[in-house]
Every structure is written in C-alpha cells, then in structure tokens.
Amino acid sequence: MPRDVITETDEAQIVAAIQEAEGNTSGEIRVHIEDTCEGEVLDRAAQVFAYLHMHQTKLRNGVLFYVAMKSHKFAVLGDAGINAVVPKDFWQEINKVVIAEFKQGNYADGLSKGIKMAGEQLKSYFPYAGDHKDINELSDDISFGSSMNDK
C-alpha cells in the first residue's frame, strides 16, 4: 500500500510543493500514487488523468505525476494545452530528477523537486493570473489507490 511508504509528513511536503508550484503558474498539478501498474506506464497515467477529470481545466494545462510504487514506474503527463506549446523533451529533465531521488528511496523529495520544476517551467507558458482571476481548478490533495482500475 502506498500509504506505507508515503507518510503524513511526506504527503504534507508534496501538497506544499504543489501549492508553491501553482503559485507560479495557472497550470494545475496532481499526484496519484498506487501500488502497481500493469502494462505501459503512460497508458495507465492517461487513464488516471481522465478519471481525475484533469482534462477539464479551462486552458487544458493539467499535469499529472503518476507513481506505481511496487511496479517501480513513474510518469509525468501534461494535457493537450501544455503539450501544444512546450518543446518535445519538456518532461525529460523532470523525469530524471524524480527518478534519481526515487532510486535513493526519497519519494517525497523526488516528487517535490519535480513538481517545483514543473511549476517553474510552466510559468513562462501559463503564467499565474493573480488578482483572484486564477482559481484552483483541481484538488491539491494526493490521490491514492487504484479504485479506478475497473472503470
């Protein structure tokens, strides 16, 4: 169970990173953690992305950090609005940083670093609107489990 690895302190650290990153950009960031991923990690991340309704942001600028703990799989997935404007290798550096931390057993640090990097990179494409024009369209909470496997 992912909650055996991600403590409440880790969860608070990750949520704080999401909130910090979203302070720089109108982009919306979510984290989903589950035990296993059968098949291709990007396919599963796309299923979770849809299940969490991340494609329903106004600017189509949602970002999912997907982790399958026991399967040792990780993916960062951006919505169509992001992928239409960013370079092809946009997510590669974030992937490298997160995976390097994961290999050391530093899951919260890896996710936090990757999330903050995403916020920094997204702010040039999707700057924070400020003045209460930018609303938080998606929950900052981490979603856990694989309850959507059969959906």
N, C-alpha and C positions, 0 to 999 in steps of 0.2 A: 504494500500500500504506500503510495507517495507520501502520505502524512507521517509515515515512519521515518522518512528522510528529511522532509521539509518541516522544520519546527515552527511554532508560532512566531518566534523571533525572526526566522528566515522569511516567513510569509510577510511580516511587517516590513522587513527590509525591501522585499521585492515590490510590495504595494507602494512604498515610499519612492522607489525608483520610477515606477510607472507615473506617479503623480508629479515627480520632478521633470521627467521627460515630457509629459503632456503640458507642462508649463512653458515649454519652448515651441510647441507645435500644435496645430489643430488636429494632427494625427491622433488616432485612438489606439492604444496598446492594450492587449490582453495576454494573459499567460494561462495555458492549460497544461496540467500535469496529470499523467495517468501511468499505470504500470507497464502495459505492453502495447506494442504497435505491430499488428500483423500486416505484412506487405510493405509497400513503399511509404516512407515517412511523409513525403509531400502530399500523397493521396489522402492519408489519414488527417494531416493538418488541414487540408481543404475541406474534409468532412466536418471537422471540429469548427472551422471558420464559419461554415454555413449554419451549423447547429447553434452557434453562439450569436447568429444574426449579424455578424461583423460586416457583411456586405451592405448593410442598411445605413451606413453613415452617409451624410449629405455629400461629402466630397469623395466618397469611396476611398478613404485613407486610413483604413484599419490595418493593424499589424498584429499578427499572432505569433507568440513564442510558444512552440509546442514541444513538450518533453515527454518521452516514454521512458521511465526510469529503468525498469528491468530489461527492456529491449535495448537500452543504450542508444536511443535515437533522439535526434533533435532537428527542428526546422524552424526557420523564420519565414513567415508567409505574409506578403503585402497584398492589399486589394488592388483592383484594376486602376484606380485613380493614381496610386503610387507607382505601380509598375509601368504606367503610360509615360511617366516623366523622368524616372530615375535611370541611371546607367544600368546596363545588364548585370554587372557584377556588384550591384549595390549592397546586397546582403552578405557577400562572402567574408568581408573583414569581421563583421559582427559574428558570423558563424565561427570563425577561427578563434576569436577571443572567448566566446561562450564555451566552446568545446574544450579549449585548453584548461579553463577553470574546472569544468566538469571532470576532466581526467585526474585532477588533483582532489576530487571529492568536494569541491567548493561550488555547490549548486546555486545557493543564494547569491554569492558573489558573481558567478558567471552570468546568471540572469540579470542581475542588477547592472553590471557593466554593459551587457548587450542592450538592455532597454535604454540606458542613458545614451549610448552611442546612437541608437535609432532615433531618439528624440533630437539629438544634436544634428544628425544628418537630415532629418525630415524638416527641420525648421526653415531651411532655405527653399524648400518646395511647398511646404504647408505651414507658413508662419502662424504663430498664435495671434488670434484676432484681438484679444484684450477687450476692455470696456464692456464686459459681460456679453459680447457678441459670440464668443466661443463657449459652447456648452459641452459638458462631458456627456457624449452620446452613448458610451459603453461603460459598463462597470469596471472599476479598477481592481476588483477582487480577483484572486486566482480561482479558476475553476478546476476542480479535481475530479478524477474518476473517469469511467468510460460508460456512463449511463446512456450515452447516445449510440453505442455500438450497434444496436438493433434497429436504429432509426434511419 
